[in-house]
Amino acid sequence: MADEALVVIDLQNDFCPGGALAVAGGDEIVPLVNDLIRRTEHVVLTQDWHPAGHSSFASSHPGSQPFTMIDMPYGPQTLWPDHCIQGSLGSDFHSGLAWTKAELVIRKGYRPAIDSYSAFFENDHTTPTGLAGYLRERGIDTVTLVGLATDFCVAFSALDAVKQGFKTTVRLDACRGIDLNGSVEAMLKRMREAGVTLEDQASD
């Protein structure tokens, strides 16, 4: 389908078991994602790409613990363990991922002072990554999102995709979540209400 793209979110070593910010079962989705890549004409990947000492790392805020919240100039920010540092093994795509078909890799989170969950915007919700313009110029109006993690980078990407006018589906069976204080259920609700199509073929 020439007007559709598969967007694979942050399927990187640090988000898989054994990584610095491991999502439970994160590696389980690789075969299904590879199958979707094989069956999709246009594939885009996102890659979390933080400089060392990034402002979203708990280690950058003395006395702060990972998974706590602080206020940043652009709004509330969850603090994370150091992860996906540029050029590190943790920032590499999972070794089993059939990533070579990707037509574009969007790197995000590389600005030291601002985090970036969405494939479309930084966490200030105004600084664009350029993905929306790229898709429009290619004549793509429909996106399917898969990857890690359901309740953060996948969900925020899906919400922004809808806002940008794309017909948006999230394949839940090809995602895994972190689930901080019920964040998976909360973000599923937000996605549904925003008009994102949620598909889970594993439970069909």
For each residue, the residues with C-beta under 8 A, 3 or more apart:
1: 4 40 41 142
2: 41 42 139
3: 139 140 141 142
4: 1 40 41 42 140 142 143 144
5: 40 42 43 44 135 138 140 142 143 144
6: 36 37 40 42 43 44 143 144 146
7: 44 45 46 119 131 143 144 145 146 147 157 161
8: 11 33 37 43 44 45 46 97 99 102 146 147
9: 46 119 145 146 147 148 153 154 157 175
10: 15 46 47 48 84 147 148 149 153
11: 8 15 16 26 29 30 33 45 93 94 97 99 147 148
12: 15 16 19 47 48 84 90 91 92 93 94 148
13: 16 18 19 89 90 91 92 93 94 95
14: 19 20 21 22 48 83 84 88 90 91
15: 10 11 12 19 21 22 23 26 48 83 84 148 149
16: 11 12 13 19 22 23 26 27 94 148
17: 22 24 25 26 27
18: 13 22
19: 12 13 14 15 16 22 26 83 90
20: 14 81 82 83 84 90
21: 14 15 80 81 83 84
22: 14 15 16 17 18 19 26
23: 15 16 26 148 149 176 177 178
24: 17 176
25: 17 28 29 176
26: 11 15 16 17 19 22 23 29 148 149 176
27: 16 17 30 94 96
28: 25 176
29: 11 25 26 32 33 146 147 148 173 174 175 176
30: 11 27 33 34 94 96 97
31: 34 35 96
32: 29 35 36 146 171 173 174
33: 8 11 29 30 36 37 97 146 147 174
34: 30 31 37 38 96 97 98
35: 31 32 38 39
36: 6 32 33 39 40 144 146 171 174
37: 6 8 33 34 40 43 98 99 101
38: 34 35 98 101
39: 35 36
40: 1 4 5 6 36 37 43 144
41: 1 2 4
42: 2 4 5 6 103 138 140
43: 5 6 8 37 40 101 102 103
44: 5 6 7 8 102 103 104 105 106 119 131 134 135
45: 7 8 11 93 99 102 104 105 106
46: 7 8 9 10 105 106 107 108 119 147 153 157
47: 10 12 84 91 93 105 106 107 108
48: 10 12 14 15 83 84 91 108 109 116 153
49: 84 86 91 107 108 109 110
50: 54 56 57 82 83 84 85 86 91 109 110
51: 54 85 86 110 112
52: 82 85 86
53: 57 59 60 112
54: 50 51 57 60 82 85 109 112 115
55: 60 72 77 112 113 114 115
56: 50 60 77 78 79 80 109 115
57: 50 53 54 60 61 79 80 81 82 83
58: 61 64 65 66 67 68 79 80 81
59: 53 81 82
60: 53 54 55 56 57
61: 57 58 64 70 79
62:
63:
64: 58 61 68 70 79
65: 58 68 79
66: 58 79 80 81
67: 58 78 79 80 180
68: 58 64 65 78 79
69: 76 77 78 79
70: 61 64 76 77 79
71: 75 76 77
72: 55 75 76 77 114 115 123
73: 113
74: 77 114 122 123 124 125
75: 71 72 123 124
76: 69 70 71 72
77: 55 56 69 70 71 72 74 115 123
78: 56 67 68 69 180
79: 56 57 58 61 64 65 66 67 68 69 70
80: 21 56 57 58 66 67 83
81: 20 21 57 58 59 66
82: 20 50 52 54 57 59 85
83: 14 15 19 20 21 48 50 57 80 90
84: 10 12 14 15 20 21 47 48 49 50 88 90 91 109
85: 50 51 52 54 82 88 90 91
86: 49 50 51 52 91 110
87: 91
88: 14 84 85 91 92
89: 13 92
90: 12 13 14 19 20 83 84 85
91: 12 13 14 47 48 49 50 84 85 86 87 88
92: 12 13 88 89 95
93: 11 12 13 45 47 97 99
94: 11 12 13 16 27 30 97
95: 13 92
96: 27 30 31 34
97: 8 11 30 33 34 93 94
98: 34 37 38 101
99: 8 11 37 45 93 102
100:
101: 37 38 43 98
102: 8 43 44 45 99 105
103: 42 43 44
104: 44 45 131 134
105: 44 45 46 47 102
106: 44 45 46 47 119 129 130 131
107: 46 47 49 110
108: 46 47 48 49 116 117 118 119 122 129
109: 48 49 50 54 56 84 115 116
110: 49 50 51 86 107 116
111: 114 116 122 127
112: 51 53 54 55
113: 55 73
114: 55 72 74 111 122 123 124 127
115: 54 55 56 72 77 109 122 123
116: 48 108 109 110 111 121 122 123 129
117: 108 123 152 153 156 157
118: 108 121 122 123 129 153 156 157 159 160
119: 7 9 44 46 106 108 129 131 145 153 157 160 161
120: 128 129 131 132 157 160 161 164
121: 116 118 124 125 126 127 128 129 160
122: 74 108 111 114 115 116 118 125 126 127 129
123: 72 74 75 77 114 115 116 117 118
124: 74 75 114 121 127
125: 74 121 122 160
126: 121 122
127: 111 114 121 122 124
128: 120 121 131 132 133
129: 106 108 116 118 119 120 121 122
130: 106 133 134
131: 7 44 104 106 119 120 128 134 135
132: 120 128 135 136 164 166
133: 128 130 136 137
134: 44 104 130 131 137 138
135: 5 44 131 132 138 140 141 143 166
136: 132 133 139 140 141
137: 133 134
138: 5 42 134 135
139: 2 3 136
140: 3 4 5 42 135 136 143 166
141: 3 135 136 165 166 167
142: 1 3 4 5 166 167 168 169
143: 4 5 6 7 135 140 161 166 167 168 169
144: 4 5 6 7 36 40 168 169 170 171
145: 7 9 119 154 157 158 161 168 169 170 171 175
146: 6 7 8 9 29 32 33 36 154 170 171 174 175
147: 7 8 9 10 11 29 33 46 153 154 174 175
148: 9 10 11 12 15 16 23 26 29 153 154 175 176
149: 10 15 23 26 152 153 154 175 176 177 178
150: 154 155 170 172 175 176 177 178 184 187 188
151: 154 155 177 178 179 180 183 184 186 187 188
152: 117 149 155 156 178 183 187
153: 9 10 46 48 117 118 119 147 148 149 156 157
154: 9 145 146 147 148 149 150 151 157 158 170 175
155: 150 151 152 158 159 170 187 188 190 191
156: 117 118 152 153 159 160
157: 7 9 46 117 118 119 120 145 153 154 160 161
158: 145 154 155 161 162 168 170 191 194 196
159: 118 155 156 162 163 190 191 194 196
160: 118 119 120 121 125 156 157 163 164
161: 7 119 120 143 145 157 158 164 166 168 196
162: 158 159 165 166 168 194 195 196
163: 159 160 194
164: 120 132 160 161
165: 141 162
166: 132 135 140 141 142 143 161 162
167: 141 142 143 197
168: 142 143 144 145 158 161 162 195 196 197
169: 142 143 144 145 196 197 198 199
170: 144 145 146 150 154 155 158 175 191 196 197 198 199
171: 32 36 144 145 146 174 175 199 200 201
172: 150 175 198 199 200 202
173: 29 32 199 200 201 202 203
174: 29 32 33 36 146 147 171
175: 9 29 145 146 147 148 149 150 154 170 171 172
176: 23 24 25 26 28 29 148 149 150
177: 23 149 150 151 183 184 187
178: 23 149 150 151 152 183 184
179: 151 182 183 184
180: 67 78 151 183
181:
182: 179 185 186
183: 151 152 177 178 179 180 186 187
184: 150 151 177 178 179 187 188
185: 182 188 189
186: 151 182 183 189 190
187: 150 151 152 155 177 183 184 190 191
188: 150 151 155 184 185 191 192 198
189: 185 186 192 193
190: 155 159 186 187 193 194
191: 155 158 159 170 187 188 194 196 198
192: 188 189 196 198
193: 189 190
194: 158 159 162 163 190 191
195: 162 168
196: 158 159 161 162 168 169 170 191 192
197: 167 168 169 170
198: 169 170 172 188 191 192
199: 169 170 171 172 173
200: 171 172 173 203 204
201: 171 173 204
202: 172 173
203: 173 200
204: 200 201
